[in-house]
Amino acid sequence: MNLHRYIVAGCVSALMLAGCKDFLDLQPKDQLTESYTFTNYQNFKTYAWNFYSAFPGYSGAAPNSEINADLFLNANPNGISDWIWQRQTIPSENTTDYTAVYSRIRDINIMLANIDKATTLSDADRKHWRAVGYFFRAFNYYLLVNKFGGVPYIDKPLSDTDKDLLTAPRTPRAEITGKLLEDLKWAETNIKTDGDGENTVDVHVVRAFITRFGVMEGAWRKYHQLGDPKPYYQAATAAGEKLMASFPKPAPNYDDDFNSESLAGVPGILLYRRYEIGQIVHSLASLARNSAGRWDLTKKAADMYLMRDGQTRWTSPQFQGDKSPYTEFRSRDRRLYFTVSPPYAVKTVHPSYEFTLTNNPADREYIDTMANISSEKRKTLPVLNWQGIVLRQEPHFVDFPQGQPFCVTYTGYRFYKFSNKIARIQNQDINDAPIFRMGEVLVNYAEAKYELGEFNQAVANATINVLRERGAVAPLQVGAIPNDPQRDPGVEPVLWEIRRERAVELMGEGFRFDDLRRWKKMEYAVTQKLGRWIKKGTDVGADAKIPILNNATEGYIAYEGVPPAPWPEYYYLYPIPSNERVLNPNLEQNPGWK
């Protein structure tokens, strides 16, 4: 079922249900909704389609938030993070982070308030729609709590007479999250196992979200000293175990999760947003083919990818050094090759659709690698731009483009995880976007088990090692973890490996900033972001403008300076928009924001 089509069709159908009578009766919109929409099962289904707008899919450009953490850099002038450089201000007007979420909650509460009034629904149907409402309300409050902490909790439709709720103070975070956990458990028990058909919210989606919500709230409680985290980690593991029994293996190829023309039937995909030429498309894959999608991994991010022997690049005898992109990428976790365009060089006369190989065997090493693990519709090399013109080499730098000002990078680690050649029509991308997938569930489960003191080799085999297998990486041995010299000494070695796996598996999907916030580890982001090692006059022109650390002519690329430190404590929460506080004088600002 086309998830995006749900949203569009839902809007249209809601208008059709009201019909011209909307203009004849001149009744308030809410009255029409309640009088004409909540009459039978199909109408509830149509109304609920609108709730799926909470999932932006690839239209939301998930990589944008990644620059606020430590593993990504925006390869644009003045593209530094306002969060990291402590330039974030209180928004004066309403933001979609706040108002759009409450707007969705209002719509959900309207449906919930009308379930018992629908005489044509069976008891099972009533429970199902209540479960759907509880799920979506919990998801939207999760978005609010994750950013703002305590917020006004509203669980019924508001009218002008509800003065006390319209100006309600912030509900304590613990009270909100306790209610959300209760609602999600009820939804898991009462939602229809298969939801409302293919690619709709069903029991598996509810469980996947419980794992996400559980590790989020569990970590906030533990690392920010907000209360007992155990119930949330326990909920995450209970839901995760059921999902792992139902979906024991993800798709064998990591790229299947992100660059399939259709995610229908792809193992481990629990909910996705569908795109289709002529109907609903996105442009995220196109951004990797032109000069606009300038997201780069940092040197730190590249270093997190293990060698095939399961060792770090610091400890493995397989690592041959990082002064050449060819040696740096050799024998690495395959997920790196699907996330950062591997190095290569070909002969081509720009602009051309044709190329020939060079006389250097190293230049074609990763051309052959990608031919073996990818396909012509995915990530074979050389890279093509939006017109199909051949890019002569990777890495391909912004300040040394060699006459090809597209597919450029600052750091030398150009992010192309969502890139493919399925349609090859600029801004008409149709690879489906995963919303909930087992790759995330497995790292959620591994983290929760560790926090409960229950992580062992069996758990590692069922989670981390399943994911490592997709990267052709040796399994994690809990009793023989490599000594990573880059490990944060405040993080135990096992937890460090769990968090490494999470970073690698979810790279660029919009999780890292929130992860560092909930773990209270934003100090990771207040260090200088570096790129790969280059030598001017050899790797790039002697007069290339690419800045190198300490103004050297050879070393690590350093476009950004050292941000201010320490990370302000109050920056762990977002500021409440000032306009919301004007409308509601009882709404207190998060401490520290002025």
LUMTORNU-632288 format. One record per residue (C-alpha): residue number from 1; residue in one letter; y, x, z. Coordinates in steps of 0.001 Angstrom, whole numbers. Example, Ala and Ser with C-alpha at 12.3 -4.5 7.8 and 13.67 -1.06 7.14 Angstrom:
BEGIN
   num   residuo        yy        xx        zz
     1         a     -4500     12300      7800
     2         s     -1060     13670      7140
END
This chain:
BEGIN
   num   residuo        yy        xx        zz
     1         m         0         0         0
     2         n      3422      1380      -903
     3         l      5214      1986      2377
     4         h      8627      2284       774
     5         r      7891      -856     -1223
     6         y      7270     -2541      2139
     7         i     10821     -1797      3159
     8         v     12464     -2950       -62
     9         a     10243     -5983      -435
    10         g     10786     -6895      3195
    11         c     14548     -6975      2757
    12         v     14285     -9034      -423
    13         s     11701    -11403      1026
    14         a     13758    -12024      4143
    15         l     16646    -13082      1944
    16         m     14360    -15293      -124
    17         l     13039    -16956      3021
    18         a     16578    -17858      3992
    19         g     17413    -18730       370
    20         c     20549    -20508      -745
    21         k     20389    -22555      2435
    22         d     22065    -19556      4091
    23         f     25246    -20458      2222
    24         l     24846    -24231      2551
    25         d     24224    -24407      6290
    26         l     26497    -21510      7218
    27         q     24260    -20927     10220
    28         p     24304    -17597     12049
    29         k     21957    -15044     10539
    30         d     19792    -14883     13674
    31         q     19284    -18643     13669
    32         l     18110    -18522     10092
    33         t     15761    -15685     10865
    34         e     14208    -17517     13768
    35         s     14108    -20909     12068
    36         y     12639    -19842      8764
    37         t     10973    -16487      9215
    38         f      8769    -16768     12308
    39         t      6548    -19624     11170
    40         n      3282    -18048     10022
    41         y      1364    -14785      9837
    42         q      2630    -13815      6392
    43         n      6236    -14285      7417
    44         f      5766    -12081     10471
    45         k      4220     -9464      8196
    46         t      7122     -9635      5759
    47         y      9693     -9375      8548
    48         a      7898     -6380     10111
    49         w      7993     -4424      6843
    50         n     11622     -3606      7650
    51         f     10553     -1703     10761
    52         y      9043      1029      8592
    53         s     12559      2247      7740
    54         a     12291      4272     10959
    55         f     10127      6696      8940
    56         p     12385      8469      6414
    57         g      9581     10418      4722
    58         y     10838     13059      2313
    59         s     14142     11241      1910
    60         g     15136     12513      5352
    61         a     15056     16235      4419
    62         a     13180     17255      7564
    63         p     13963     20979      7082
    64         n     17636     20345      7935
    65         s     16991     20304     11689
    66         e     14944     23489     11485
    67         i     18026     25710     11152
    68         n     18922     24746     14735
    69         a     15877     26672     15953
    70         d     14582     30208     15466
    71         l     12303     30060     12436
    72         f     14672     28841      9698
    73         l     17956     29899      8158
    74         n     20265     28025      5813
    75         a     20778     30260      2780
    76         n     24351     29129      2205
    77         p     27749     30568      3143
    78         n     28857     29122      6489
    79         g     25439     27555      6863
    80         i     24907     28671     10441
    81         s     23807     26150     13065
    82         d     26524     24494     15129
    83         w     23982     24154     17929
    84         i     23034     27818     18024
    85         w     26634     28988     17700
    86         q     27769     26513     20384
    87         r     30166     24651     18107
    88         q     28619     21226     18609
    89         t     31131     18534     19534
    90         i     30936     14976     20792
    91         p     30929     12668     17751
    92         s     33879     10298     17889
    93         e     32224      7583     15825
    94         n     28827      5966     15857
    95         t     25964      8045     14490
    96         t     22720      6983     12874
    97         d     20951      8847     15692
    98         y     22243      6150     18019
    99         t     23461      2978     16345
   100         a     20842      2707     13593
   101         v     18089      3070     16165
   102         y     19520       316     18352
   103         s     19907     -1872     15282
   104         r     16182     -1531     14609
   105         i     15384     -2231     18266
   106         r     17425     -5430     18037
   107         d     15399     -6598     15026
   108         i     12155     -5780     16817
   109         n     13207     -7686     19937
   110         i     14004    -10729     17800
   111         m     10463    -10740     16452
   112         l      8912    -10237     19876
   113         a     10923    -13133     21287
   114         n      9555    -15488     18635
   115         i      5850    -14693     18757
   116         d      4984    -17343     21316
   117         k      6985    -19953     19406
   118         a      4861    -19622     16280
   119         t      2320    -22399     16682
   120         t       296    -21382     13630
   121         l      -700    -17990     15056
   122         s     -4043    -17500     16756
   123         d     -4216    -15659     20085
   124         a     -5490    -12556     18272
   125         d     -2609    -12764     15807
   126         r       -87    -13084     18627
   127         k     -1489    -10002     20295
   128         h     -1439     -8106     17023
   129         w      2225     -8806     16309
   130         r      3184     -8066     19874
   131         a      1334     -4747     19533
   132         v      3172     -3980     16283
   133         g      6492     -4775     17969
   134         y      5665     -2670     21016
   135         f      4707       260     18780
   136         f      7907       214     16762
   137         r     10097      -396     19803
   138         a      8442      2528     21567
   139         f      8899      4736     18512
   140         n     12616      3959     18330
   141         y     13179      4463     22062
   142         y     11285      7743     21752
   143         l     13906      8862     19221
   144         l     16705      7941     21625
   145         v     15164      9432     24755
   146         n     14223     12644     22984
   147         k     17854     13220     22011
   148         f     19923     11587     24745
   149         g     17679     11263     27799
   150         g     18315      8024     29665
   151         v     19887      5261     27558
   152         p     20402      1507     28063
   153         y     16967       -88     27780
   154         i     17119     -3495     26086
   155         d     13906     -5472     25630
   156         k     15240     -8815     24438
   157         p     17639    -10084     21757
   158         l     21241     -9992     22976
   159         s     23873    -12657     22516
   160         d     27557    -12807     23412
   161         t     26616    -14367     26742
   162         d     24573    -11323     27843
   163         k     27591     -9528     29262
   164         d     25546     -7590     31802
   165         l     23254     -6132     29130
   166         l     25992     -5524     26561
   167         t     27664     -3232     29085
   168         a     24506     -1983     30766
   169         p     24468      1510     32274
   170         r     21911      4060     31238
   171         t     18372      3310     32342
   172         p     16745      6370     33951
   173         r     14582      8326     31531
   174         a     11489      8069     33724
   175         e     11770      4283     33822
   176         i     12055      4041     30030
   177         t      9196      6426     29240
   178         g      6968      4744     31813
   179         k      7562      1432     30070
   180         l      6935      2972     26644
   181         l      3610      4428     27752
   182         e      2578      1058     29158
   183         d      3528      -713     25923
   184         l      1737      1836     23741
   185         k     -1478      1530     25716
   186         w     -1275     -2255     25386
   187         a      -635     -1902     21654
   188         e     -3635       395     21241
   189         t     -5882     -2204     22851
   190         n     -4542     -5239     21015
   191         i     -3461     -4175     17538
   192         k     -5849     -4987     14710
   193         t     -8065     -1984     14088
   194         d     -7110     -1833     10406
   195         g     -3552     -3054     10894
   196         d     -2381     -5209      8002
   197         g     -4224     -3315      5325
   198         e     -4150       125      3797
   199         n     -1300      2392      4900
   200         t        63       163      7652
   201         v       382       726     11374
   202         d     -3103       404     12832
   203         v     -4931      1598     15916
   204         h     -5137      5154     14551
   205         v     -1387      5328     13962
   206         v      -716      4047     17475
   207         r     -2989      6741     18872
   208         a     -1353      9448     16763
   209         f      2031      8455     18100
   210         i       710      8457     21665
   211         t      -255     12108     21195
   212         r      3252     12921     19898
   213         f      4985     10950     22629
   214         g      2658     12305     25312
   215         v      3348     15993     24675
   216         m      7068     15317     24259
   217         e      7506     13538     27574
   218         g      4928     15666     29362
   219         a      6799     18859     28458
   220         w     10200     17434     29326
   221         r      8882     16444     32734
   222         k      7172     19760     33402
   223         y      9679     22258     32063
   224         h     12839     20350     32988
   225         q     11479     19316     36404
   226         l     11786     15579     35725
   227         g      8612     14341     37402
   228         d      4856     14256     37047
   229         p      3808     15172     33478
   230         k       104     14502     33997
   231         p       -46     10819     32895
   232         y      1564     11713     29555
   233         y      -684     14673     28833
   234         q     -3692     12544     29816
   235         a     -2598      9773     27457
   236         a     -2227     12323     24648
   237         t     -5716     13729     25195
   238         a     -7360     10306     25487
   239         a     -5791      9146     22224
   240         g     -6473     12488     20555
   241         e    -10169     12434     21408
   242         k    -10598      9052     19767
   243         l     -8802     10218     16647
   244         m    -10819     13429     16438
   245         a    -14003     11377     16582
   246         s    -12765      9169     13739
   247         f    -11262     11978     11631
   248         p    -13239     15167     12354
   249         k    -11865     17197      9445
   250         p     -8494     17304      7653
   251         a     -8263     17898      3913
   252         p     -9768     21280      3017
   253         n     -6567     22470      1317
   254         y     -3399     22618      3439
   255         d     -1247     21751       426
   256         d     -3130     18465       -16
   257         d     -1194     17093      2974
   258         f      2210     17623      1343
   259         n      1931     17790     -2420
   260         s      -557     15133     -3414
   261         e       652     12641     -5960
   262         s     -1098     10088     -3773
   263         l     -2114     10524      -141
   264         a     -4420      7502      -318
   265         g     -7825      8638       837
   266         v     -6753     12206      1685
   267         p     -8742     13175      4800
   268         g     -6695     13262      7978
   269         i     -3688     11332      6648
   270         l     -3073      8394      8986
   271         l       182      6973      7612
   272         y      2309      8056      4689
   273         r      5277      7064      2597
   274         r      4431      6451     -1019
   275         y      6624      7414     -3953
   276         e      6238      6374     -7565
   277         i      8142      7022    -10797
   278         g     10283      4062    -11769
   279         q     10186      2609     -8265
   280         i     10879      4869     -5288
   281         v     11343      8623     -5661
   282         h     12739     11503     -3646
   283         s     14302     14894     -4417
   284         l     12833     17216     -1789
   285         a     10485     18963     -4210
   286         s     13290     19273     -6771
   287         l     15458     21100     -4257
   288         a     12939     23945     -4300
   289         r     13317     24204     -8093
   290         n     17100     24516     -8286
   291         s     19964     26180     -6417
   292         a     20402     23450     -3783
   293         g     17324     23623     -1567
   294         r     18325     26736       318
   295         w     15991     26731      3285
   296         d     14534     30078      4273
   297         l     12042     31207      6833
   298         t     13210     34019      9075
   299         k     11434     37323      9565
   300         k     10255     36007     12938
   301         a      8646     33006     11244
   302         a      6854     35150      8673
   303         d      5565     37431     11422
   304         m      3953     34463     13206
   305         y      1378     34025     10449
   306         l     -1837     35800     11405
   307         m     -3944     38153      9360
   308         r     -7288     36918      8028
   309         d     -9111     38722     10855
   310         g     -7312     36543     13417
   311         q     -5140     39420     14618
   312         t     -1367     39589     14544
   313         r       444     41716     12007
   314         w      1210     44040     14951
   315         t     -2429     44608     15922
   316         s     -4529     44136     12779
   317         p     -5849     47064     10743
   318         q     -5521     44762      7712
   319         f     -1725     44867      7853
   320         q      -332     47399      5389
   321         g      3325     47221      6347
   322         d      6337     45048      5549
   323         k      8432     47416      3445
   324         s      6923     45871       331
   325         p      6571     42095      -128
   326         y      3175     42709     -1730
   327         t      1731     44514      1293
   328         e      3422     42152      3741
   329         f      1719     39092      2249
   330         r     -1689     40674      1776
   331         s     -4617     39247      3813
   332         r     -2460     36631      5545
   333         d     -3083     33070      6645
   334         r     -3151     31053      3399
   335         r      -738     28552      4861
   336         l      1941     31207      4389
   337         y      1311     31121       623
   338         f      1787     27342       599
   339         t      4982     27586      2660
   340         v      6801     30611      1236
   341         s      6680     31479     -2433
   342         p      4506     34630     -2669
   343         p      5882     37769     -4353
   344         y      5298     38465     -8058
   345         a      7068     39775    -11146
   346         v      6723     38884    -14834
   347         k      8534     39717    -18048
   348         t     10697     36947    -19479
   349         v     13907     36757    -21487
   350         h     16078     34196    -19707
   351         p     16160     31324    -20456
   352         s     12551     30990    -21543
   353         y      9478     28884    -20930
   354         e      7286     31872    -21731
   355         f      6401     35078    -19908
   356         t      4146     38110    -20137
   357         l      2599     40131    -17350
   358         t      3975     43527    -16397
   359         n      1966     46735    -16434
   360         n      1909     46834    -12630
   361         p     -1281     45203    -11261
   362         a       508     44407     -7974
   363         d      2961     42147     -9818
   364         r       168     39721    -10697
   365         e     -1834     39872     -7448
   366         y      -450     36623     -6071
   367         i      -348     35006     -9498
   368         d     -4132     35307     -9397
   369         t     -4279     34271     -5735
   370         m     -2365     31043     -6322
   371         a     -4407     30272     -9438
   372         n     -7490     30356     -7212
   373         i     -6182     28236     -4332
   374         s     -3700     25902     -6050
   375         s     -3362     24057     -9363
   376         e      -959     23675    -12276
   377         k       529     20556    -10685
   378         r      1108     22347     -7411
   379         k      1936     25973     -6723
   380         t       718     28238     -9459
   381         l      2954     31202    -10329
   382         p      5343     32090    -11821
   383         v      7841     29639    -10368
   384         l      9526     27247    -12802
   385         n     12956     25727    -12333
   386         w     13798     22047    -12945
   387         q     13856     22648    -16690
   388         g     10584     24582    -16734
   389         i     12358     27929    -17177
   390         v     10374     30849    -15786
   391         l     11701     32663    -12716
   392         r     11066     36324    -13356
   393         q     10352     37391     -9775
   394         e      9995     36535     -6127
   395         p     11669     37297     -3823
   396         h     14777     36274     -5713
   397         f     18001     36820     -3781
   398         v     21234     34814     -3761
   399         d     23257     38022     -4026
   400         f     20998     39640     -6608
   401         p     20009     36759     -8914
   402         q     19622     38860    -12084
   403         g     21162     36119    -14201
   404         q     18963     33344    -12772
   405         p     21021     31490    -10141
   406         f     18241     29124     -9035
   407         c     15321     29328     -6596
   408         v     17334     31811     -4549
   409         t     16975     33067      -986
   410         y     18901     34915      1713
   411         t     15993     36185      3798
   412         g     13447     36752      1026
   413         y     11150     34077      2467
   414         r     12061     31069       327
   415         f     10719     27831      1765
   416         y      8815     25799      -838
   417         k      6266     23892      1227
   418         f      7115     20544      -388
   419         s      7396     21998     -3885
   420         n      5153     20969     -6750
   421         k      5116     20445    -10515
   422         i      3667     16941    -10585
   423         a      6418     15151    -12510
   424         r      8742     18033    -13451
   425         i     11660     15601    -13636
   426         q     14653     16659    -11589
   427         n     15239     14417     -8562
   428         q     12300     12228     -9582
   429         d      9688     13600     -7169
   430         i      6676     11454     -6344
   431         n      4488     13472     -3981
   432         d      3746     11223     -1015
   433         a      5113     12130      2425
   434         p      2818     12228      5481
   435         i      4184     10443      8545
   436         f      1240     10893     10895
   437         r     -1520     13353     10087
   438         m     -4390     14984     11925
   439         g     -2879     18468     11642
   440         e      -222     17370     14116
   441         v     -2674     15439     16286
   442         l     -4858     18540     16709
   443         v     -2012     20738     17923
   444         n      -765     17945     20180
   445         y     -4218     17628     21685
   446         a     -4637     21395     22147
   447         e     -1303     21628     23945
   448         a     -2026     18668     26208
   449         k     -5462     20018     27145
   450         y     -3936     23364     28079
   451         e     -1266     21725     30230
   452         l     -4001     19811     32057
   453         g     -5926     23046     32666
   454         e     -8743     21886     30385
   455         f     -8416     24172     27371
   456         n    -11603     26121     26614
   457         q    -13534     27456     23643
   458         a    -14895     24019     22773
   459         v    -11355     22629     22585
   460         a    -10222     25636     20534
   461         n    -13084     25075     18093
   462         a    -12232     21389     17705
   463         t     -8494     21965     17190
   464         i     -6987     25360     16427
   465         n    -10035     26713     14677
   466         v    -10278     23658     12434
   467         l     -6747     24408     11263
   468         r     -7311     28143     11005
   469         e    -10253     27443      8739
   470         r     -7855     25909      6206
   471         g     -5909     29146      6282
   472         a     -9057     31294      5892
   473         v     -8266     32871      9282
   474         a    -10892     34020     11783
   475         p    -11329     31613     14704
   476         l     -9535     31955     18012
   477         q    -11738     33406     20730
   478         v    -10352     32230     24057
   479         g    -11866     35178     25895
   480         a    -10558     37796     23463
   481         i     -6971     36935     22521
   482         p     -5122     39747     20718
   483         n     -2256     41355     22583
   484         d       812     40189     20684
   485         p      3702     42535     21516
   486         q      6128     39781     20510
   487         r      4746     37325     23073
   488         d      7203     35817     25521
   489         p      5978     37264     28859
   490         g      6755     33934     30495
   491         v      4118     32215     28351
   492         e       428     32796     28989
   493         p     -1527     34300     26047
   494         v     -3609     31153     25427
   495         l      -557     28905     25425
   496         w      1237     31404     23177
   497         e     -1539     31056     20594
   498         i     -1478     27262     20867
   499         r      2268     27278     20275
   500         r      1891     29759     17414
   501         e      -609     27435     15752
   502         r      1772     24519     16187
   503         a      4647     26469     14634
   504         v      2557     27531     11644
   505         e       867     24183     11027
   506         l      4112     22176     11321
   507         m      6462     24720      9731
   508         g      9481     23027      8170
   509         e      8475     19497      9174
   510         g     11309     19001     11665
   511         f      9489     19664     14945
   512         r     10634     23138     16031
   513         f     14105     22325     17418
   514         d     12672     19504     19524
   515         d      9773     21728     20624
   516         l     12074     24462     21909
   517         r     14192     21855     23678
   518         r     11267     20217     25453
   519         w      9716     23580     26423
   520         k     13163     24738     27622
   521         k     12895     27779     25346
   522         m     16076     27594     23300
   523         e     16738     31223     24247
   524         y     14438     31994     21299
   525         a     17188     30761     18969
   526         v     20080     32791     20378
   527         t     18901     36001     18767
   528         q     19869     37362     15371
   529         k     18046     35825     12422
   530         l     16719     38485     10079
   531         g     15078     38594      6664
   532         r     12565     40882      4989
   533         w     12870     44641      4579
   534         i     14627     45815      1421
   535         k     15940     49076        42
   536         k     19067     49004     -2073
   537         g     18655     50802     -5333
   538         t     14927     50064     -5334
   539         d     14226     46448     -4393
   540         v     17697     45266     -5404
   541         g     20670     46870     -7098
   542         a     22388     49686     -5265
   543         d     25595     47632     -5219
   544         a     23966     44312     -4215
   545         k     26038     42438     -1640
   546         i     23004     41690       519
   547         p     23870     42672      4113
   548         i     21351     44864      5927
   549         l     21061     45288      9689
   550         n     23508     47882     11044
   551         n     25152     48099      7601
   552         a     22333     50339      6390
   553         t     21165     50712      2799
   554         e     17551     50122      3837
   555         g     16232     47745      6474
   556         y     16012     44091      7435
   557         i     18353     41617      5772
   558         a     20966     40322      8227
   559         y     23263     37584      6901
   560         e     23890     36058     10311
   561         g     25264     37866     13348
   562         v     24183     37630     16973
   563         p     24962     34156     18348
   564         p     26508     33640     21774
   565         a     24193     33602     24775
   566         p     22975     32197     27024
   567         w     22063     28774     25649
   568         p     24112     26221     27648
   569         e     21974     24087     29916
   570         y     23737     20888     28866
   571         y     22954     21610     25202
   572         y     19355     20528     25779
   573         l     20550     16918     25364
   574         y     22725     15441     22638
   575         p     26136     13988     23525
   576         i     26627     10223     23535
   577         p     29061      9205     20742
   578         s     32476      8604     22307
   579         n     32933      5296     20484
   580         e     29842      3924     22232
   581         r     31437      4748     25578
   582         v     34597      2897     24563
   583         l     32524      -176     23763
   584         n     30528       202     26964
   585         p     32577      1674     29833
   586         n     29437      1856     32008
   587         l     27784      4287     29611
   588         e     28094      7730     31188
   589         q     28235     10880     29091
   590         n     25494     13489     29416
   591         p     26637     16064     31995
   592         g     28462     19069     30583
   593         w     29758     17436     27398
   594         k     33548     17116     27316
END
